[in-house]
Amino acid sequence: MHVSSLDKSQLIERDLSSLQDGGYASPQAVERLRLAYSRAGSGATYPASDDVKGWNAIRQNGIRATLPHIQQLKKKYEPRIVPLELGGVSVLDVRPKGWVDDGTVLVYTHAGAYTLMDAKTMLGSVLPFAHETGRRIISIDYTAAPTLRWQG
């Protein structure tokens, strides 16, 4: 079938199937994306499932869009944020101002259906959470699809 003969819902379904069939995302992640598309019903467009440069551009745009808000939160809460690698995975170690080690840590995996966002773009959620709870947070900066294939 020629691409121009597909309607929007067929294009979305083709790309979602390609994500799963190509091993770029788990079946659960694909179902969450399918649900998000059905709820959105908007004119939003996304790159093809194997367009690594396109998905990286969306993530970079997200970082740029959230940066002013995150800078305000950093100034307000004065956290300590340290990029680390734990077990070969990049993380942000976020400690609120005045943090005292009580042996607990919260692990945060950001939203984005394993294709969008990263630990930096989600600091807008993590910083207030760390401040309010007084807890150290390890924010996982997992490699999003399609940059890395799901190993199910």
N, CA, C and O atoms as a GROMACS GRO file, in nm:
protein
  608
    1MET      N    1   0.085  -0.117   0.000
    1MET     CA    2   0.000   0.000   0.000
    1MET      C    3   0.089   0.123   0.000
    1MET      O    4   0.182   0.131   0.080
    2HIS      N    5   0.063   0.217  -0.087
    2HIS     CA    6   0.140   0.340  -0.094
    2HIS      C    7   0.107   0.429   0.024
    2HIS      O    8  -0.009   0.440   0.064
    3VAL      N    9   0.209   0.494   0.080
    3VAL     CA   10   0.191   0.573   0.201
    3VAL      C   11   0.084   0.680   0.184
    3VAL      O   12   0.006   0.703   0.276
    4SER      N   13   0.077   0.744   0.068
    4SER     CA   14  -0.020   0.852   0.051
    4SER      C   15  -0.164   0.803   0.055
    4SER      O   16  -0.256   0.883   0.074
    5SER      N   17  -0.184   0.673   0.038
    5SER     CA   18  -0.321   0.621   0.041
    5SER      C   19  -0.365   0.582   0.183
    5SER      O   20  -0.479   0.540   0.203
    6LEU      N   21  -0.276   0.597   0.281
    6LEU     CA   22  -0.311   0.565   0.419
    6LEU      C   23  -0.368   0.687   0.489
    6LEU      O   24  -0.317   0.798   0.472
    7ASP      N   25  -0.473   0.668   0.568
    7ASP     CA   26  -0.522   0.780   0.648
    7ASP      C   27  -0.440   0.786   0.777
    7ASP      O   28  -0.358   0.698   0.804
    8LYS      N   29  -0.462   0.890   0.855
    8LYS     CA   30  -0.381   0.913   0.975
    8LYS      C   31  -0.384   0.795   1.071
    8LYS      O   32  -0.278   0.755   1.122
    9SER      N   33  -0.500   0.737   1.097
    9SER     CA   34  -0.507   0.625   1.191
    9SER      C   35  -0.430   0.504   1.137
    9SER      O   36  -0.370   0.430   1.215
   10GLN      N   37  -0.432   0.484   1.006
   10GLN     CA   38  -0.357   0.372   0.948
   10GLN      C   39  -0.206   0.397   0.959
   10GLN      O   40  -0.130   0.304   0.983
   11LEU      N   41  -0.164   0.523   0.942
   11LEU     CA   42  -0.022   0.556   0.957
   11LEU      C   43   0.024   0.533   1.100
   11LEU      O   44   0.132   0.479   1.124
   12ILE      N   45  -0.059   0.574   1.195
   12ILE     CA   46  -0.025   0.554   1.336
   12ILE      C   47  -0.014   0.406   1.367
   12ILE      O   48   0.081   0.362   1.431
   13GLU      N   49  -0.112   0.329   1.322
   13GLU     CA   50  -0.110   0.185   1.348
   13GLU      C   51   0.010   0.119   1.281
   13GLU      O   52   0.072   0.029   1.339
   14ARG      N   53   0.043   0.162   1.161
   14ARG     CA   54   0.161   0.107   1.092
   14ARG      C   55   0.287   0.133   1.174
   14ARG      O   56   0.369   0.043   1.192
   15ASP      N   57   0.302   0.257   1.224
   15ASP     CA   58   0.421   0.291   1.300
   15ASP      C   59   0.425   0.221   1.435
   15ASP      O   60   0.531   0.179   1.481
   16LEU      N   61   0.309   0.208   1.500
   16LEU     CA   62   0.305   0.136   1.628
   16LEU      C   63   0.342  -0.011   1.609
   16LEU      O   64   0.416  -0.068   1.689
   17SER      N   65   0.290  -0.071   1.505
   17SER     CA   66   0.323  -0.211   1.475
   17SER      C   67   0.471  -0.226   1.445
   17SER      O   68   0.535  -0.323   1.486
   18SER      N   69   0.526  -0.128   1.375
   18SER     CA   70   0.668  -0.131   1.342
   18SER      C   71   0.754  -0.119   1.467
   18SER      O   72   0.859  -0.183   1.477
   19LEU      N   73   0.710  -0.037   1.562
   19LEU     CA   74   0.784  -0.025   1.689
   19LEU      C   75   0.794  -0.159   1.759
   19LEU      O   76   0.901  -0.199   1.805
   20GLN      N   77   0.680  -0.229   1.765
   20GLN     CA   78   0.678  -0.357   1.835
   20GLN      C   79   0.746  -0.466   1.753
   20GLN      O   80   0.831  -0.539   1.804
   21ASP      N   81   0.710  -0.477   1.626
   21ASP     CA   82   0.764  -0.584   1.542
   21ASP      C   83   0.914  -0.569   1.522
   21ASP      O   84   0.985  -0.668   1.509
   22GLY      N   85   0.962  -0.444   1.519
   22GLY     CA   86   1.105  -0.420   1.501
   22GLY      C   87   1.185  -0.435   1.628
   22GLY      O   88   1.308  -0.424   1.626
   23GLY      N   89   1.118  -0.459   1.741
   23GLY     CA   90   1.188  -0.476   1.867
   23GLY      C   91   1.228  -0.344   1.931
   23GLY      O   92   1.316  -0.342   2.017
   24TYR      N   93   1.165  -0.233   1.889
   24TYR     CA   94   1.200  -0.103   1.945
   24TYR      C   95   1.127  -0.073   2.075
   24TYR      O   96   1.170   0.013   2.151
   25ALA      N   97   1.018  -0.143   2.102
   25ALA     CA   98   0.940  -0.115   2.223
   25ALA      C   99   0.866  -0.242   2.265
   25ALA      O  100   0.836  -0.328   2.182
   26SER      N  101   0.839  -0.251   2.393
   26SER     CA  102   0.765  -0.366   2.446
   26SER      C  103   0.619  -0.357   2.404
   26SER      O  104   0.572  -0.249   2.367
   27PRO      N  105   0.548  -0.467   2.408
   27PRO     CA  106   0.404  -0.463   2.377
   27PRO      C  107   0.330  -0.366   2.469
   27PRO      O  108   0.236  -0.298   2.426
   28GLN      N  109   0.371  -0.359   2.595
   28GLN     CA  110   0.305  -0.269   2.690
   28GLN      C  111   0.327  -0.123   2.651
   28GLN      O  112   0.234  -0.042   2.659
   29ALA      N  113   0.448  -0.088   2.609
   29ALA     CA  114   0.477   0.050   2.568
   29ALA      C  115   0.396   0.086   2.444
   29ALA      O  116   0.346   0.197   2.433
   30VAL      N  117   0.385  -0.008   2.351
   30VAL     CA  118   0.307   0.017   2.229
   30VAL      C  119   0.160   0.040   2.264
   30VAL      O  120   0.096   0.127   2.205
   31GLU      N  121   0.107  -0.038   2.358
   31GLU     CA  122  -0.033  -0.019   2.398
   31GLU      C  123  -0.054   0.118   2.462
   31GLU      O  124  -0.157   0.182   2.441
   32ARG      N  125   0.044   0.163   2.541
   32ARG     CA  126   0.032   0.296   2.602
   32ARG      C  127   0.036   0.405   2.495
   32ARG      O  128  -0.038   0.503   2.504
   33LEU      N  129   0.121   0.387   2.396
   33LEU     CA  130   0.125   0.484   2.286
   33LEU      C  131  -0.008   0.483   2.210
   33LEU      O  132  -0.062   0.588   2.175
   34ARG      N  133  -0.060   0.364   2.185
   34ARG     CA  134  -0.188   0.352   2.114
   34ARG      C  135  -0.298   0.426   2.190
   34ARG      O  136  -0.379   0.497   2.131
   35LEU      N  137  -0.300   0.409   2.322
   35LEU     CA  138  -0.397   0.478   2.405
   35LEU      C  139  -0.376   0.630   2.399
   35LEU      O  140  -0.472   0.706   2.388
   36ALA      N  141  -0.251   0.672   2.405
   36ALA     CA  142  -0.222   0.816   2.399
   36ALA      C  143  -0.269   0.875   2.266
   36ALA      O  144  -0.328   0.983   2.263
   37TYR      N  145  -0.243   0.805   2.157
   37TYR     CA  146  -0.288   0.853   2.026
   37TYR      C  147  -0.440   0.862   2.021
   37TYR      O  148  -0.496   0.958   1.968
   38SER      N  149  -0.506   0.761   2.076
   38SER     CA  150  -0.652   0.761   2.069
   38SER      C  151  -0.711   0.873   2.153
   38SER      O  152  -0.813   0.931   2.116
   39ARG      N  153  -0.648   0.904   2.265
   39ARG     CA  154  -0.697   1.013   2.350
   39ARG      C  155  -0.669   1.148   2.288
   39ARG      O  156  -0.751   1.240   2.295
   40ALA      N  157  -0.554   1.160   2.227
   40ALA     CA  158  -0.513   1.289   2.172
   40ALA      C  159  -0.605   1.329   2.057
   40ALA      O  160  -0.658   1.440   2.055
   41GLY      N  161  -0.622   1.239   1.963
   41GLY     CA  162  -0.706   1.269   1.847
   41GLY      C  163  -0.666   1.400   1.781
   41GLY      O  164  -0.745   1.459   1.707
   42SER      N  165  -0.546   1.443   1.806
   42SER     CA  166  -0.502   1.573   1.756
   42SER      C  167  -0.428   1.559   1.626
   42SER      O  168  -0.412   1.449   1.573
   43GLY      N  169  -0.384   1.670   1.576
   43GLY     CA  170  -0.306   1.673   1.453
   43GLY      C  171  -0.158   1.655   1.479
   43GLY      O  172  -0.076   1.680   1.390
   44ALA      N  173  -0.121   1.612   1.599
   44ALA     CA  174   0.020   1.594   1.630
   44ALA      C  175   0.081   1.489   1.539
   44ALA      O  176   0.020   1.385   1.512
   45THR      N  177   0.199   1.516   1.493
   45THR     CA  178   0.268   1.420   1.408
   45THR      C  179   0.399   1.381   1.475
   45THR      O  180   0.461   1.461   1.545
   46TYR      N  181   0.439   1.260   1.452
   46TYR     CA  182   0.562   1.206   1.508
   46TYR      C  183   0.641   1.142   1.396
   46TYR      O  184   0.585   1.104   1.293
   47PRO      N  185   0.773   1.128   1.416
   47PRO     CA  186   0.855   1.064   1.313
   47PRO      C  187   0.819   0.916   1.298
   47PRO      O  188   0.749   0.859   1.381
   48ALA      N  189   0.867   0.858   1.190
   48ALA     CA  190   0.850   0.714   1.170
   48ALA      C  191   0.920   0.641   1.284
   48ALA      O  192   1.011   0.696   1.346
   49SER      N  193   0.878   0.519   1.312
   49SER     CA  194   0.928   0.446   1.427
   49SER      C  195   1.078   0.422   1.423
   49SER      O  196   1.140   0.405   1.529
   50ASP      N  197   1.139   0.420   1.306
   50ASP     CA  198   1.283   0.395   1.296
   50ASP      C  199   1.364   0.523   1.270
   50ASP      O  200   1.483   0.514   1.240
   51ASP      N  201   1.301   0.639   1.281
   51ASP     CA  202   1.368   0.766   1.254
   51ASP      C  203   1.436   0.818   1.382
   51ASP      O  204   1.380   0.901   1.454
   52VAL      N  205   1.555   0.767   1.408
   52VAL     CA  206   1.628   0.802   1.530
   52VAL      C  207   1.652   0.952   1.537
   52VAL      O  208   1.632   1.013   1.642
   53LYS      N  209   1.694   1.013   1.427
   53LYS     CA  210   1.720   1.158   1.427
   53LYS      C  211   1.593   1.237   1.457
   53LYS      O  212   1.598   1.336   1.530
   54GLY      N  213   1.481   1.194   1.403
   54GLY     CA  214   1.354   1.263   1.427
   54GLY      C  215   1.313   1.256   1.573
   54GLY      O  216   1.272   1.357   1.630
   55TRP      N  217   1.324   1.138   1.633
   55TRP     CA  218   1.288   1.122   1.775
   55TRP      C  219   1.384   1.198   1.864
   55TRP      O  220   1.343   1.257   1.964
   56ASN      N  221   1.514   1.198   1.829
   56ASN     CA  222   1.611   1.274   1.908
   56ASN      C  223   1.581   1.424   1.900
   56ASN      O  224   1.596   1.495   1.999
   57ALA      N  225   1.538   1.471   1.784
   57ALA     CA  226   1.502   1.612   1.769
   57ALA      C  227   1.384   1.648   1.858
   57ALA      O  228   1.382   1.754   1.919
   58ILE      N  229   1.284   1.560   1.866
   58ILE     CA  230   1.170   1.584   1.953
   58ILE      C  231   1.215   1.592   2.098
   58ILE      O  232   1.171   1.680   2.172
   59ARG      N  233   1.302   1.501   2.139
   59ARG     CA  234   1.353   1.504   2.277
   59ARG      C  235   1.431   1.633   2.303
   59ARG      O  236   1.415   1.694   2.409
   60GLN      N  237   1.514   1.675   2.209
   60GLN     CA  238   1.592   1.798   2.227
   60GLN      C  239   1.499   1.920   2.235
   60GLN      O  240   1.524   2.012   2.313
   61ASN      N  241   1.394   1.920   2.155
   61ASN     CA  242   1.296   2.030   2.163
   61ASN      C  243   1.229   2.031   2.300
   61ASN      O  244   1.202   2.138   2.355
   62GLY      N  245   1.203   1.914   2.354
   62GLY     CA  246   1.144   1.905   2.488
   62GLY      C  247   1.236   1.963   2.593
   62GLY      O  248   1.191   2.032   2.684
   63ILE      N  249   1.364   1.934   2.582
   63ILE     CA  250   1.463   1.988   2.676
   63ILE      C  251   1.465   2.141   2.666
   63ILE      O  252   1.460   2.210   2.768
   64ARG      N  253   1.471   2.193   2.544
   64ARG     CA  254   1.473   2.339   2.525
   64ARG      C  255   1.346   2.404   2.580
   64ARG      O  256   1.351   2.512   2.639
   65ALA      N  257   1.233   2.339   2.559
   65ALA     CA  258   1.105   2.397   2.603
   65ALA      C  259   1.092   2.398   2.755
   65ALA      O  260   1.031   2.489   2.811
   66THR      N  261   1.149   2.300   2.822
   66THR     CA  262   1.134   2.292   2.968
   66THR      C  263   1.247   2.362   3.043
   66THR      O  264   1.235   2.384   3.164
   67LEU      N  265   1.355   2.396   2.975
   67LEU     CA  266   1.472   2.452   3.042
   67LEU      C  267   1.443   2.577   3.126
   67LEU      O  268   1.489   2.583   3.240
   68PRO      N  269   1.368   2.676   3.077
   68PRO     CA  270   1.342   2.793   3.162
   68PRO      C  271   1.270   2.758   3.293
   68PRO      O  272   1.305   2.809   3.399
   69HIS      N  273   1.172   2.670   3.285
   69HIS     CA  274   1.099   2.628   3.405
   69HIS      C  275   1.191   2.554   3.502
   69HIS      O  276   1.187   2.577   3.622
   70ILE      N  277   1.273   2.466   3.448
   70ILE     CA  278   1.365   2.389   3.532
   70ILE      C  279   1.467   2.482   3.599
   70ILE      O  280   1.502   2.462   3.715
   71GLN      N  281   1.514   2.582   3.526
   71GLN     CA  282   1.609   2.678   3.586
   71GLN      C  283   1.544   2.752   3.703
   71GLN      O  284   1.608   2.775   3.805
   72GLN      N  285   1.417   2.788   3.686
   72GLN     CA  286   1.345   2.854   3.797
   72GLN      C  287   1.334   2.761   3.918
   72GLN      O  288   1.354   2.805   4.032
   73LEU      N  289   1.304   2.634   3.894
   73LEU     CA  290   1.292   2.538   4.004
   73LEU      C  291   1.426   2.514   4.073
   73LEU      O  292   1.432   2.502   4.196
   74LYS      N  293   1.534   2.509   3.995
   74LYS     CA  294   1.666   2.492   4.054
   74LYS      C  295   1.699   2.610   4.147
   74LYS      O  296   1.752   2.592   4.256
   75LYS      N  297   1.666   2.728   4.100
   75LYS     CA  298   1.690   2.849   4.180
   75LYS      C  299   1.605   2.848   4.307
   75LYS      O  300   1.652   2.884   4.415
   76LYS      N  301   1.479   2.806   4.294
   76LYS     CA  302   1.386   2.804   4.406
   76LYS      C  303   1.424   2.700   4.511
   76LYS      O  304   1.426   2.729   4.630
   77TYR      N  305   1.456   2.577   4.467
   77TYR     CA  306   1.477   2.467   4.559
   77TYR      C  307   1.624   2.441   4.594
   77TYR      O  308   1.653   2.378   4.696
   78GLU      N  309   1.716   2.489   4.511
   78GLU     CA  310   1.860   2.472   4.533
   78GLU      C  311   1.900   2.326   4.558
   78GLU      O  312   1.969   2.297   4.656
   79PRO      N  313   1.860   2.235   4.471
   79PRO     CA  314   1.897   2.094   4.490
   79PRO      C  315   2.041   2.070   4.445
   79PRO      O  316   2.104   2.154   4.381
   80ARG      N  317   2.090   1.955   4.481
   80ARG     CA  318   2.218   1.907   4.428
   80ARG      C  319   2.182   1.802   4.323
   80ARG      O  320   2.116   1.702   4.354
   81ILE      N  321   2.225   1.824   4.199
   81ILE     CA  322   2.195   1.731   4.090
   81ILE      C  323   2.327   1.683   4.032
   81ILE      O  324   2.407   1.762   3.983
   82VAL      N  325   2.348   1.552   4.039
   82VAL     CA  326   2.473   1.495   3.991
   82VAL      C  327   2.442   1.386   3.888
   82VAL      O  328   2.376   1.288   3.919
   83PRO      N  329   2.491   1.404   3.764
   83PRO     CA  330   2.478   1.295   3.666
   83PRO      C  331   2.571   1.180   3.705
   83PRO      O  332   2.689   1.202   3.733
   84LEU      N  333   2.519   1.060   3.706
   84LEU     CA  334   2.596   0.940   3.741
   84LEU      C  335   2.566   0.830   3.641
   84LEU      O  336   2.475   0.839   3.560
   85GLU      N  337   2.645   0.724   3.651
   85GLU     CA  338   2.614   0.602   3.579
   85GLU      C  339   2.607   0.490   3.682
   85GLU      O  340   2.704   0.465   3.754
   86LEU      N  341   2.493   0.424   3.688
   86LEU     CA  342   2.474   0.312   3.780
   86LEU      C  343   2.444   0.187   3.699
   86LEU      O  344   2.343   0.181   3.628
   87GLY      N  345   2.530   0.089   3.709
   87GLY     CA  346   2.509  -0.035   3.636
   87GLY      C  347   2.502  -0.015   3.485
   87GLY      O  348   2.430  -0.088   3.416
   88GLY      N  349   2.575   0.082   3.434
   88GLY     CA  350   2.575   0.110   3.291
   88GLY      C  351   2.460   0.197   3.243
   88GLY      O  352   2.444   0.219   3.123
   89VAL      N  353   2.378   0.246   3.337
   89VAL     CA  354   2.262   0.329   3.302
   89VAL      C  355   2.284   0.470   3.354
   89VAL      O  356   2.319   0.490   3.471
   90SER      N  357   2.262   0.568   3.268
   90SER     CA  358   2.274   0.708   3.310
   90SER      C  359   2.158   0.744   3.401
   90SER      O  360   2.043   0.708   3.375
   91VAL      N  361   2.188   0.816   3.508
   91VAL     CA  362   2.087   0.862   3.602
   91VAL      C  363   2.122   1.004   3.646
   91VAL      O  364   2.235   1.050   3.628
   92LEU      N  365   2.024   1.072   3.703
   92LEU     CA  366   2.048   1.196   3.773
   92LEU      C  367   2.023   1.169   3.920
   92LEU      O  368   1.915   1.122   3.958
   93ASP      N  369   2.122   1.198   4.002
   93ASP     CA  370   2.110   1.183   4.147
   93ASP      C  371   2.068   1.319   4.199
   93ASP      O  372   2.147   1.413   4.200
   94VAL      N  373   1.943   1.330   4.243
   94VAL     CA  374   1.885   1.457   4.287
   94VAL      C  375   1.869   1.454   4.439
   94VAL      O  376   1.802   1.368   4.495
   95ARG      N  377   1.932   1.551   4.503
   95ARG     CA  378   1.923   1.560   4.650
   95ARG      C  379   1.872   1.698   4.686
   95ARG      O  380   1.930   1.799   4.645
   96PRO      N  381   1.764   1.705   4.762
   96PRO     CA  382   1.709   1.836   4.798
   96PRO      C  383   1.802   1.911   4.892
   96PRO      O  384   1.885   1.852   4.961
   97LYS      N  385   1.788   2.041   4.894
   97LYS     CA  386   1.865   2.125   4.985
   97LYS      C  387   1.844   2.076   5.128
   97LYS      O  388   1.730   2.052   5.170
   98GLY      N  389   1.953   2.060   5.203
   98GLY     CA  390   1.942   2.015   5.340
   98GLY      C  391   1.923   1.866   5.356
   98GLY      O  392   1.895   1.818   5.466
   99TRP      N  393   1.939   1.792   5.249
   99TRP     CA  394   1.916   1.648   5.251
   99TRP      C  395   2.004   1.581   5.356
   99TRP      O  396   2.123   1.613   5.367
  100VAL      N  397   1.947   1.489   5.431
  100VAL     CA  398   2.018   1.407   5.528
  100VAL      C  399   1.993   1.261   5.490
  100VAL      O  400   1.879   1.218   5.474
  101ASP      N  401   2.100   1.188   5.478
  101ASP     CA  402   2.090   1.047   5.438
  101ASP      C  403   2.025   0.965   5.548
  101ASP      O  404   2.080   0.948   5.657
  102ASP      N  405   1.904   0.915   5.518
  102ASP     CA  406   1.835   0.828   5.613
  102ASP      C  407   1.828   0.684   5.560
  102ASP      O  408   1.754   0.601   5.613
  103GLY      N  409   1.907   0.658   5.455
  103GLY     CA  410   1.912   0.523   5.399
  103GLY      C  411   1.806   0.494   5.295
  103GLY      O  412   1.803   0.385   5.238
  104THR      N  413   1.717   0.592   5.268
  104THR     CA  414   1.614   0.568   5.167
  104THR      C  415   1.647   0.645   5.039
  104THR      O  416   1.718   0.745   5.040
  105VAL      N  417   1.594   0.594   4.931
  105VAL     CA  418   1.608   0.659   4.802
  105VAL      C  419   1.482   0.629   4.720
  105VAL      O  420   1.430   0.518   4.725
  106LEU      N  421   1.436   0.727   4.648
  106LEU     CA  422   1.323   0.706   4.556
  106LEU      C  423   1.380   0.691   4.415
  106LEU      O  424   1.473   0.762   4.377
  107VAL      N  425   1.324   0.600   4.340
  107VAL     CA  426   1.367   0.580   4.201
  107VAL      C  427   1.256   0.632   4.111
  107VAL      O  428   1.140   0.591   4.123
  108TYR      N  429   1.293   0.722   4.020
  108TYR     CA  430   1.195   0.785   3.932
  108TYR      C  431   1.224   0.744   3.789
  108TYR      O  432   1.334   0.766   3.738
  109THR      N  433   1.125   0.685   3.724
  109THR     CA  434   1.135   0.657   3.580
  109THR      C  435   1.038   0.750   3.512
  109THR      O  436   0.917   0.746   3.536
  110HIS      N  437   1.092   0.833   3.426
  110HIS     CA  438   1.012   0.939   3.365
  110HIS      C  439   0.907   0.887   3.268
  110HIS      O  440   0.914   0.775   3.218
  111ALA      N  441   0.810   0.971   3.244
  111ALA     CA  442   0.704   0.941   3.149
  111ALA      C  443   0.755   0.959   3.006
  111ALA      O  444   0.867   1.004   2.985
  112GLY      N  445   0.673   0.925   2.912
  112GLY     CA  446   0.708   0.946   2.772
  112GLY      C  447   0.696   0.822   2.687
  112GLY      O  448   0.745   0.819   2.574
  113ALA      N  449   0.632   0.719   2.740
  113ALA     CA  450   0.606   0.595   2.664
  113ALA      C  451   0.733   0.534   2.606
  113ALA      O  452   0.730   0.470   2.502
  114TYR      N  453   0.844   0.555   2.674
  114TYR     CA  454   0.974   0.502   2.634
  114TYR      C  455   1.021   0.554   2.499
  114TYR      O  456   1.111   0.496   2.438
  115THR      N  457   0.961   0.663   2.450
  115THR     CA  458   1.006   0.724   2.326
  115THR      C  459   1.033   0.873   2.341
  115THR      O  460   1.113   0.930   2.266
  116LEU      N  461   0.968   0.937   2.437
  116LEU     CA  462   0.983   1.082   2.455
  116LEU      C  463   1.042   1.112   2.592
  116LEU      O  464   1.047   1.025   2.679
  117MET      N  465   1.087   1.232   2.609
  117MET     CA  466   1.139   1.285   2.735
  117MET      C  467   1.269   1.216   2.775
  117MET      O  468   1.313   1.119   2.714
  118ASP      N  469   1.328   1.270   2.879
  118ASP     CA  470   1.446   1.211   2.940
  118ASP      C  471   1.453   1.263   3.083
  118ASP      O  472   1.367   1.339   3.126
  119ALA      N  473   1.554   1.223   3.156
  119ALA     CA  474   1.564   1.263   3.296
  119ALA      C  475   1.572   1.414   3.311
  119ALA      O  476   1.518   1.469   3.407
  120LYS      N  477   1.639   1.482   3.218
  120LYS     CA  478   1.652   1.628   3.228
  120LYS      C  479   1.518   1.699   3.208
  120LYS      O  480   1.487   1.792   3.282
  121THR      N  481   1.440   1.656   3.110
  121THR     CA  482   1.312   1.723   3.085
  121THR      C  483   1.214   1.700   3.198
  121THR      O  484   1.121   1.779   3.216
  122MET      N  485   1.234   1.593   3.274
  122MET     CA  486   1.140   1.562   3.382
  122MET      C  487   1.183   1.618   3.517
  122MET      O  488   1.119   1.590   3.619
  123LEU      N  489   1.290   1.697   3.519
  123LEU     CA  490   1.328   1.761   3.645
  123LEU      C  491   1.217   1.853   3.697
  123LEU      O  492   1.211   1.881   3.816
  124GLY      N  493   1.131   1.899   3.607
  124GLY     CA  494   1.018   1.981   3.648
  124GLY      C  495   0.925   1.907   3.744
  124GLY      O  496   0.856   1.970   3.824
  125SER      N  497   0.923   1.776   3.736
  125SER     CA  498   0.846   1.694   3.830
  125SER      C  499   0.932   1.648   3.947
  125SER      O  500   0.885   1.644   4.061
  126VAL      N  501   1.056   1.613   3.919
  126VAL     CA  502   1.144   1.555   4.019
  126VAL      C  503   1.184   1.656   4.126
  126VAL      O  504   1.186   1.622   4.245
  127LEU      N  505   1.217   1.779   4.087
  127LEU     CA  506   1.267   1.876   4.185
  127LEU      C  507   1.164   1.910   4.292
  127LEU      O  508   1.198   1.907   4.411
  128PRO      N  509   1.039   1.941   4.257
  128PRO     CA  510   0.941   1.965   4.364
  128PRO      C  511   0.917   1.840   4.450
  128PRO      O  512   0.898   1.851   4.571
  129PHE      N  513   0.918   1.723   4.387
  129PHE     CA  514   0.897   1.599   4.459
  129PHE      C  515   1.009   1.577   4.562
  129PHE      O  516   0.982   1.540   4.676
  130ALA      N  517   1.133   1.599   4.520
  130ALA     CA  518   1.246   1.585   4.612
  130ALA      C  519   1.234   1.685   4.726
  130ALA      O  520   1.257   1.651   4.843
  131HIS      N  521   1.198   1.808   4.692
  131HIS     CA  522   1.184   1.913   4.794
  131HIS      C  523   1.075   1.877   4.895
  131HIS      O  524   1.096   1.888   5.016
  132GLU      N  525   0.960   1.836   4.846
  132GLU     CA  526   0.846   1.808   4.934
  132GLU      C  527   0.867   1.685   5.021
  132GLU      O  528   0.822   1.680   5.135
  133THR      N  529   0.935   1.585   4.967
  133THR     CA  530   0.956   1.462   5.043
  133THR      C  531   1.085   1.465   5.125
  133THR      O  532   1.099   1.389   5.220
  134GLY      N  533   1.178   1.552   5.087
  134GLY     CA  534   1.308   1.554   5.153
  134GLY      C  535   1.394   1.434   5.118
  134GLY      O  536   1.494   1.408   5.185
  135ARG      N  537   1.356   1.361   5.015
  135ARG     CA  538   1.424   1.238   4.978
  135ARG      C  539   1.518   1.257   4.859
  135ARG      O  540   1.497   1.341   4.772
  136ARG      N  541   1.621   1.177   4.860
  136ARG     CA  542   1.711   1.165   4.746
  136ARG      C  543   1.634   1.090   4.637
  136ARG      O  544   1.564   0.993   4.666
  137ILE      N  545   1.647   1.137   4.514
  137ILE     CA  546   1.579   1.071   4.402
  137ILE      C  547   1.682   1.034   4.296
  137ILE      O  548   1.763   1.117   4.255
  138ILE      N  549   1.677   0.911   4.254
  138ILE     CA  550   1.756   0.866   4.140
  138ILE      C  551   1.661   0.865   4.021
  138ILE      O  552   1.569   0.783   4.014
  139SER      N  553   1.684   0.957   3.929
  139SER     CA  554   1.599   0.968   3.810
  139SER      C  555   1.669   0.895   3.694
  139SER      O  556   1.776   0.935   3.650
  140ILE      N  557   1.606   0.789   3.648
  140ILE     CA  558   1.663   0.704   3.543
  140ILE      C  559   1.656   0.776   3.409
  140ILE      O  560   1.551   0.825   3.368
  141ASP      N  561   1.769   0.782   3.342
  141ASP     CA  562   1.775   0.844   3.209
  141ASP      C  563   1.792   0.733   3.106
  141ASP      O  564   1.893   0.725   3.037
  142TYR      N  565   1.688   0.648   3.096
  142TYR     CA  566   1.698   0.534   3.006
  142TYR      C  567   1.705   0.579   2.861
  142TYR      O  568   1.657   0.686   2.824
  143THR      N  569   1.765   0.495   2.780
  143THR     CA  570   1.774   0.524   2.637
  143THR      C  571   1.640   0.493   2.574
  143THR      O  572   1.591   0.380   2.580
  144ALA      N  573   1.580   0.594   2.513
  144ALA     CA  574   1.447   0.580   2.457
  144ALA      C  575   1.451   0.516   2.318
  144ALA      O  576   1.550   0.526   2.246
  145ALA      N  577   1.340   0.451   2.282
  145ALA     CA  578   1.324   0.398   2.147
  145ALA      C  579   1.310   0.516   2.052
  145ALA      O  580   1.259   0.620   2.094
  146PRO      N  581   1.350   0.506   1.929
  146PRO     CA  582   1.411   0.389   1.866
  146PRO      C  583   1.563   0.386   1.876
  146PRO      O  584   1.627   0.304   1.810
  147THR      N  585   1.623   0.475   1.959
  147THR     CA  586   1.769   0.474   1.973
  147THR      C  587   1.818   0.339   2.022
  147THR      O  588   1.921   0.290   1.976
  148LEU      N  589   1.745   0.277   2.115
  148LEU     CA  590   1.780   0.146   2.166
  148LEU      C  591   1.659   0.055   2.146
  148LEU      O  592   1.545   0.095   2.168
  149ARG      N  593   1.685  -0.066   2.106
  149ARG     CA  594   1.577  -0.161   2.084
  149ARG      C  595   1.541  -0.232   2.213
  149ARG      O  596   1.629  -0.263   2.294
  150TRP      N  597   1.413  -0.258   2.232
  150TRP     CA  598   1.363  -0.334   2.347
  150TRP      C  599   1.412  -0.478   2.337
  150TRP      O  600   1.407  -0.538   2.230
  151GLN      N  601   1.459  -0.532   2.448
  151GLN     CA  602   1.521  -0.666   2.447
  151GLN      C  603   1.429  -0.775   2.499
  151GLN      O  604   1.477  -0.882   2.538
  152GLY      N  605   1.297  -0.751   2.500
  152GLY     CA  606   1.199  -0.844   2.555
  152GLY      C  607   1.227  -0.984   2.534
  152GLY      O  608   1.149  -1.070   2.577
   0.00000   0.00000   0.00000
